[in-house]
Amino acid sequence: MTISGKDVLLVGQGFHSAQALTDRLRRWGFRCHFANNTRTACQLLGSVRIDVVLSNTHLPDGTGFGLMAALAGLPVTAFLCLPIEDSCLWLPAIDHGQDCWGSPALRPAQFASTLEEMAKCLAAAPKVDQPVLNAGVT
């Protein structure tokens, strides 16, 4: 999975109380934005450049699957949280604007590792507004 920035949108009522997830995202340098439903998420996507979307599958005004369809063509990376028993699976849906349905689902620990790796890659990537130094070139 790839991302180009660190603004994450968490869509669903449970994310406000998911303090462990938001604390971890912030520790890795992500800026968290919240929306309780599809309508609010779409409004936010129209006003803020979002790089990652994390959504519940069940939303008060629709489904996360419907939200993923609305993201088509946007340069975002998106995952759906599918509740199962007392845990969940994270379904990769979009990888930097490209449909990636059918990719293996991630357990919570795998998903956390994926987000951390994405954050590390962003931190290591050269910034567009900074010159890249060429070692050994004079």
N, C-alpha and C positions, 0 to 999 in steps of 0.2 A: 504494500500500500504506500502511496506517496501523497505528500501534501506540500504546499508551497508557502504556507503561513501558519500562524498559531492562533487563529480565532476559531473557537469551537462553539457550536450551537447544540444545546441539550434540549430535546423536545419530549415533553411528557411531564405529567404531574409529579412523578416520583423523583425526578432529578434534583429538585430543590432540597429534598431531604437526604439525598445520596451524598452526604458530606465527604465520605472517604474518597469517592470518585472525583469530586470537584477539587478537593484538597490536593489529590495526586496530580490532576491536570494542571493546576496552578503551579505546583512545585516544579513541574516539567516545563513551565513557561507559557502554557496556554492561557488565553483570555477567554473566560467562560461567559456565554450569553444563554439566556433561558427563555423558553416558550412552552406554555402549557398545552397548546393545541396547534393544529395544522395552520389555521388562519393566522395566528400570531407569528408562527415560524416563517410563513411566506412573506409577511410584512417586514419582518426583521431581515430576511434574505434580500429584500429590495432596498434596504437602507444601510446595511453593514456588510462588508466583505467577509464572508464566512468561508473558512477553509475545510473544516470538519463538521459533519452533522452526525450526532448520535441521537437516535430516536427510539422510543418505545414502539412496539407493533400496534398496540391499542391506544388510541388517542380519543379525547372526548368528542371531537368533530370529524372523525375519520380513522384512517389507519396509517401507520408508518409506511406501508407499501404505497399508498397514495401520495404521501409526501415524497417518497423516492422518485416517483414518476414526475413530480413537479420540479425535481432537481435536475432532470435530464438536460444535458448540454452545459450545465454550470461546472466550473472548474473546482469541484469539491470532492472530498472523500467522505463516504457515508457508511454507517453501520446501523443495523436494526437490532434492538434488544428483544429477544424472544424469551418470555418467562417459561421456565420449566420447573415443576415441583417447587423446591425451595432455593432455586438458583436461576440461571439464565444462560442462553447462548447468544453470542453476538454474530450476526449475519453480515458479511461484507456485501454491500450493495453497489457502491460506486467507488472507483479508484481514480481520483483526479479527473473527473468528468466522464470516465469510461465505465459502462455497465460491467459489473463483475459478479453478477448473480451466478450461483453455482460453485463459487469458491468455498472451501471448507469453513464450516462454522467454527467459532472460537469459544472456548470455555473462558470464564472470567480471568483466570491467571494468564492465559494465552493472549487475551485481548489487552490486558494491562501491559504485557511485554511488547505487543505490537504498537500501542500508543507511545510507550517509552522510546522504542526504537525510532518511531517517526519523529519524536521530539529531538532525539540525538542527531538524527540526519539533518534536521533543520538548523540546529546549533552549529553543526560542522560545515554547512554549505556556505560558500562565499556570498556576501551580500552584493546585490546589484550595484549599489552606489559606492562600493569600496573597490579600489583597484586590486586585481589579483596579482600577487608577486610571482614571477617565474624564477624558480630556483635554477641557478646555473646559467642564466641568460644574462649577458652583459651588453 
